[in-house]
Structure formats: structure tokens, C-alpha cells
């Protein structure tokens, strides 16, 4: 089953859809649809992720890519990729993720 998340970056008015699929061999196919050129550049080499990419912060290609591309440091797309893949990997229960609906960053006065 495909796990899908939307990242709504209201400060830049861009919405990105991320889909993750368990390939059954310990890897996860990732598809990122975004109007943002920086997000598209970021996601370009992350079409297939391993469990290490999801769980090992020191060797994760997701986190490494964030450091080496033009993506803004506050962009939530990397967290969205990890979240979708975590659901697909069973690291977050699908029922829990769907039941909670979203994680949020709220700007306060």
C-alpha cells in the first residue's frame, strides 16, 4: 500500500505531495511532486531509500541531501519524506498516523 503525505509550506505558499511504497526488499520507492524547484532538486536522487536512510541520521541520504542542496533549512519536505517512508516501513502505525492527521509547526505571537 502506498503511504502519502502533503507538506503545506504556507510561508512560501507551496504544497508538496510525497508518496512512499515498500518495495518488499528492504527499500522504499519515493515520489515527490512539488512546484518548488529546490524541492525537486532535493528529491532528484532520493527515488529509492534504504532502512538506513530512514533511521541512521549520520548516514541518511535524506539528511545529507538537505545539507547539499538549495533547499531552505526550515523546509518540512525532508520530514515529510521520512514520515511517509516510516509509515510504509511500519515504524509508525498507519492507523496512528491517519488517526492523528498531521504534525504541525505553529507560529505564535
Legacy VTK file of the C-alpha trace (Angstrom):
# vtk DataFile Version 3.0
C-alpha trace
ASCII
DATASET POLYDATA
POINTS 109 float
0.000 0.000 0.000
1.281 3.494 -0.761
1.740 5.954 2.088
1.042 9.562 1.123
1.615 12.877 2.861
1.101 16.504 1.883
3.531 19.149 3.034
1.852 22.554 3.165
4.515 25.228 3.424
2.232 28.190 3.934
5.088 30.688 4.298
6.165 30.064 0.695
2.678 29.032 -0.499
3.775 25.657 -1.849
2.205 22.231 -1.375
4.238 19.084 -1.995
2.814 15.578 -2.219
5.036 12.676 -1.214
4.341 9.007 -1.843
6.304 6.103 -0.370
5.988 2.456 -1.378
7.599 -0.579 0.273
9.407 -2.480 -2.492
9.462 -5.661 -0.389
13.251 -5.909 -0.480
14.135 -3.509 2.340
13.940 -0.457 0.073
11.269 2.170 -0.384
10.326 3.972 -3.593
9.768 7.686 -3.090
7.887 10.021 -5.415
7.805 13.773 -4.757
5.529 16.152 -6.669
6.242 19.799 -5.947
6.011 23.199 -7.646
9.244 24.171 -5.861
12.434 23.841 -7.942
14.532 23.480 -4.778
12.385 20.567 -3.566
12.567 18.916 -6.989
16.369 19.244 -6.953
16.486 17.883 -3.395
14.315 14.849 -4.234
16.060 14.038 -7.525
18.413 11.367 -6.097
16.090 10.061 -3.390
13.827 7.891 -5.560
14.798 4.738 -3.613
15.634 4.799 0.103
17.030 2.115 2.383
16.202 1.474 6.015
19.491 3.198 6.936
18.308 6.305 5.072
15.230 6.269 7.314
16.816 5.504 10.670
20.523 6.362 10.745
20.906 10.132 10.983
24.665 10.010 10.393
24.402 8.180 7.059
20.903 9.175 5.875
20.929 10.370 2.285
17.778 12.375 3.063
19.572 14.469 5.679
22.760 14.665 3.608
20.803 15.918 0.574
19.210 18.640 2.689
22.682 19.946 3.562
23.956 19.916 -0.016
21.048 21.430 -1.972
19.486 24.887 -2.145
16.512 23.797 -0.043
15.633 26.167 2.783
16.723 24.934 6.212
13.156 25.264 7.527
11.506 23.250 4.720
9.376 20.381 6.022
9.725 18.191 2.921
12.601 16.066 4.335
10.493 15.312 7.424
7.574 14.503 5.121
9.660 12.035 3.109
10.834 10.356 6.298
7.299 10.299 7.742
5.742 8.717 4.639
8.524 6.136 4.464
8.289 5.420 8.204
4.591 4.601 7.812
5.392 2.384 4.848
8.171 0.649 6.840
5.874 0.045 9.812
7.906 2.355 12.071
4.754 4.446 12.578
1.446 2.603 12.667
-0.679 3.622 9.669
-3.770 3.735 11.906
-1.993 6.069 14.333
-0.724 8.353 11.560
-4.135 8.563 9.895
-5.883 8.947 13.252
-3.718 11.913 14.281
-3.870 13.538 10.855
-0.829 15.812 10.986
2.154 17.179 12.807
2.379 20.941 12.952
4.670 23.888 13.304
2.667 26.821 14.631
3.896 30.381 14.614
2.944 32.190 17.804
2.516 35.889 18.526
LINES 1 110
109 0 1 2 3 4 5 6 7 8 9 10 11 12 13 14 15 16 17 18 19 20 21 22 23 24 25 26 27 28 29 30 31 32 33 34 35 36 37 38 39 40 41 42 43 44 45 46 47 48 49 50 51 52 53 54 55 56 57 58 59 60 61 62 63 64 65 66 67 68 69 70 71 72 73 74 75 76 77 78 79 80 81 82 83 84 85 86 87 88 89 90 91 92 93 94 95 96 97 98 99 100 101 102 103 104 105 106 107 108
